Amino acid sequence: MKEVKLTPDLVGRVRQIYEEMEKAYDQVATLLQFSCDGCPDNCCDSYFQHHTFVEWGYLWLGFRQLPESQQEEILKRSRLYIDACEQALARNERPQVVCPLNEKGRCCLYAHRLMVCRTHGVPATMQRPDGQRLNFPGCFRCQELVKQTFAHESEAPRAERTKLLRSLAMMENELMDGKRHLYPRIQLTIAQMLVKGPPSIAVPYCERENVAD
């Protein structure tokens, strides 16, 4: 296995993409006069899976900055989270378990939270590589607001994710030395990313003879 390490340049570019995501989110939220204040729900119990080594590595940059005792407590909650999710999935239910990074209703790694955590809430759209356009309606509270404000949901403003996701994909490929296609796509929750440790990859078979033992 080879550990995946983000260069200082990649770290800076991830931060920039995250900042652009937040700006796009805030613009739509402002237009809709949408806010999470007073919401009876908590998005931190939503079952999200994440798909890039770039974000996995960035999450670990923040995790390593926490006190050791806090890290141990988070890892303990992460293992409980994984067990609870596995039990729900075995019952053919979508898991609804509070993220192990949630402490007293707040994310303890807020500055390092991942893309889905930053974009969930307001309506959004993106175009896949095959040209298909996907539309996301936003959280239940935002959907209710859109219904009250617009004759049809298509009239509501949306955050455009395509450019940002393409930038993230380019960084992912750069992190893999231009050979991202040789590695399987990951599907991990935050809890799994933490329990598994910092991101590492198996060296592709075609490169193993060139890697020192």
C-alpha positions as CSV (number, residue, x, y, z in Angstrom):
1,M,0.0,0.0,0.0
2,K,1.1,3.5,-0.7
3,E,0.0,6.5,1.4
4,V,-1.7,9.3,-0.5
5,K,-0.3,12.7,0.5
6,L,-1.6,16.0,-0.6
7,T,1.0,18.5,-1.7
8,P,0.8,22.1,-0.3
9,D,-0.4,23.2,-3.7
10,L,-3.2,20.7,-3.7
11,V,-4.2,21.7,-0.2
12,G,-4.5,25.3,-1.3
13,R,-6.6,24.4,-4.3
14,V,-9.0,22.2,-2.3
15,R,-9.5,25.2,0.0
16,Q,-10.2,27.4,-2.9
17,I,-12.8,25.0,-4.3
18,Y,-14.5,24.7,-1.0
19,E,-14.6,28.5,-0.7
20,E,-16.2,28.7,-4.2
21,M,-18.7,26.1,-3.1
22,E,-19.7,28.1,0.0
23,K,-20.1,31.3,-2.1
24,A,-22.4,29.5,-4.6
25,Y,-24.4,28.1,-1.7
26,D,-24.7,31.5,0.0
27,Q,-25.8,33.2,-3.2
28,V,-28.7,30.8,-3.6
29,A,-29.6,30.8,0.0
30,T,-29.7,34.6,0.0
31,L,-31.9,34.7,-3.1
32,L,-34.3,32.2,-1.4
33,Q,-34.0,33.8,2.0
34,F,-33.1,30.3,3.3
35,S,-31.5,29.6,6.6
36,C,-30.8,26.6,8.8
37,D,-31.7,28.6,11.9
38,G,-34.5,27.0,13.9
39,C,-34.6,23.8,11.7
40,P,-36.0,20.8,13.6
41,D,-33.8,18.5,11.7
42,N,-30.0,18.0,11.6
43,C,-28.3,17.2,8.3
44,C,-25.5,15.5,10.2
45,D,-27.6,12.4,10.4
46,S,-27.9,12.1,6.7
47,Y,-26.2,9.1,5.1
48,F,-23.6,10.4,2.8
49,Q,-20.8,8.6,1.0
50,H,-17.7,10.3,-0.3
51,H,-15.7,9.4,-3.4
52,T,-12.3,11.1,-3.6
53,F,-8.9,10.5,-2.1
54,V,-8.4,14.3,-2.2
55,E,-11.2,15.0,0.2
56,W,-10.2,12.0,2.4
57,G,-6.7,13.4,2.7
58,Y,-8.0,16.9,3.4
59,L,-10.2,15.5,6.2
60,W,-7.2,13.9,7.8
61,L,-5.3,17.1,7.7
62,G,-7.9,18.6,10.0
63,F,-8.3,15.4,12.1
64,R,-4.6,15.3,13.0
65,Q,-4.8,18.8,14.4
66,L,-7.3,17.8,17.1
67,P,-6.0,16.8,20.6
68,E,-5.2,13.1,20.8
69,S,-8.0,12.5,23.4
70,Q,-10.5,14.0,21.1
71,Q,-9.3,11.9,18.2
72,E,-9.7,8.7,20.3
73,E,-13.3,9.7,21.2
74,I,-14.2,10.5,17.6
75,L,-12.8,7.1,16.4
76,K,-14.8,5.4,19.1
77,R,-18.0,7.1,17.8
78,S,-17.0,6.3,14.3
79,R,-16.9,2.6,15.0
80,L,-20.3,2.8,16.6
81,Y,-21.5,4.7,13.6
82,I,-20.3,2.1,11.2
83,D,-22.0,-0.7,13.2
84,A,-25.3,1.2,13.3
85,C,-25.2,1.8,9.5
86,E,-24.4,-1.8,8.7
87,Q,-27.3,-2.9,10.8
88,A,-29.7,-0.5,9.1
89,L,-28.4,-1.5,5.6
90,A,-28.9,-5.2,6.5
91,R,-32.6,-4.3,7.2
92,N,-32.8,-2.6,3.8
93,E,-33.1,0.7,5.5
94,R,-31.3,3.9,4.7
95,P,-29.1,4.7,7.8
96,Q,-29.9,7.8,9.8
97,V,-27.1,8.1,12.3
98,V,-25.4,11.2,13.6
99,C,-22.0,11.8,12.1
100,P,-19.1,11.1,14.6
101,L,-17.7,14.6,14.0
102,N,-20.9,16.2,15.4
103,E,-20.3,17.5,18.9
104,K,-23.2,19.3,20.7
105,G,-24.8,19.9,17.3
106,R,-21.7,21.3,15.6
107,C,-19.1,19.9,13.3
108,C,-15.7,19.7,15.2
109,L,-13.9,19.7,11.8
110,Y,-16.1,22.4,10.2
111,A,-13.2,24.0,8.3
112,H,-12.3,20.6,6.8
113,R,-15.9,19.3,6.1
114,L,-16.3,17.6,2.8
115,M,-18.1,18.7,-0.4
116,V,-21.5,17.1,0.3
117,C,-21.6,18.7,3.7
118,R,-21.0,22.1,2.1
119,T,-23.5,21.8,-0.7
120,H,-26.4,20.0,0.9
121,G,-29.4,22.2,1.6
122,V,-30.1,24.5,-1.4
123,P,-31.2,23.5,-4.9
124,A,-28.3,22.6,-7.2
125,T,-27.5,21.3,-10.6
126,M,-24.6,19.6,-12.4
127,Q,-23.8,18.0,-15.7
128,R,-22.3,14.6,-15.8
129,P,-19.5,13.7,-18.2
130,D,-22.0,11.9,-20.4
131,G,-23.9,15.1,-20.8
132,Q,-26.8,14.2,-18.5
133,R,-27.9,17.1,-16.3
134,L,-28.8,16.3,-12.7
135,N,-31.0,18.5,-10.5
136,F,-31.0,18.3,-6.7
137,P,-34.0,19.9,-5.0
138,G,-32.3,20.7,-1.7
139,C,-33.3,19.7,1.8
140,F,-36.9,19.2,2.9
141,R,-37.1,22.6,4.4
142,C,-35.7,24.3,1.3
143,Q,-38.1,22.4,-0.9
144,E,-41.0,23.7,1.1
145,L,-39.8,27.2,0.7
146,V,-39.4,26.8,-3.0
147,K,-43.0,25.5,-3.3
148,Q,-44.3,28.5,-1.4
149,T,-42.3,31.0,-3.5
150,F,-42.4,29.7,-7.0
151,A,-45.1,28.4,-9.3
152,H,-42.7,25.7,-10.4
153,E,-39.5,24.4,-8.8
154,S,-37.6,24.9,-12.1
155,E,-37.9,28.7,-11.5
156,A,-35.9,28.5,-8.3
157,P,-32.2,29.6,-8.4
158,R,-29.7,26.7,-8.2
159,A,-26.1,26.4,-7.3
160,E,-24.1,25.1,-10.3
161,R,-21.7,22.4,-9.2
162,T,-20.3,21.2,-12.6
163,K,-17.2,23.4,-12.8
164,L,-16.3,22.8,-9.2
165,L,-16.7,19.0,-9.4
166,R,-14.6,18.9,-12.6
167,S,-11.9,20.8,-10.8
168,L,-12.0,18.3,-7.9
169,A,-11.9,15.4,-10.4
170,M,-8.8,16.9,-12.1
171,M,-7.1,17.2,-8.7
172,E,-8.0,13.6,-7.9
173,N,-6.3,12.5,-11.1
174,E,-3.3,14.6,-10.4
175,L,-3.0,13.1,-7.0
176,M,-3.0,9.7,-8.7
177,D,-0.2,10.7,-11.1
178,G,-2.7,10.9,-14.0
179,K,-3.7,7.2,-13.4
180,R,-7.0,7.6,-11.5
181,H,-8.6,5.2,-13.9
182,L,-6.4,2.3,-12.6
183,Y,-7.9,2.6,-9.1
184,P,-11.4,1.5,-8.0
185,R,-13.8,4.3,-7.0
186,I,-14.2,4.7,-3.3
187,Q,-17.5,4.9,-1.5
188,L,-16.9,5.7,2.1
189,T,-18.6,7.6,4.9
190,I,-16.7,10.0,7.0
191,A,-16.6,7.4,9.8
192,Q,-15.1,4.9,7.5
193,M,-12.5,7.4,6.3
194,L,-11.4,8.0,9.9
195,V,-11.4,4.4,11.0
196,K,-9.4,3.3,8.0
197,G,-6.8,5.9,8.7
198,P,-5.1,8.3,6.3
199,P,-5.8,7.5,2.6
200,S,-3.6,4.8,1.0
201,I,-3.9,2.9,-2.2
202,A,-2.7,-0.4,-3.6
203,V,-0.1,0.1,-6.3
204,P,-1.6,-1.0,-9.7
205,Y,-0.2,-4.4,-10.9
206,C,1.4,-2.8,-13.9
207,E,3.6,-0.6,-11.6
208,R,4.5,-3.0,-8.8
209,E,7.7,-4.2,-10.4
210,N,8.9,-0.5,-10.3
211,V,8.1,0.1,-6.7
212,A,10.7,-0.8,-4.1
213,D,9.7,-3.3,-1.3
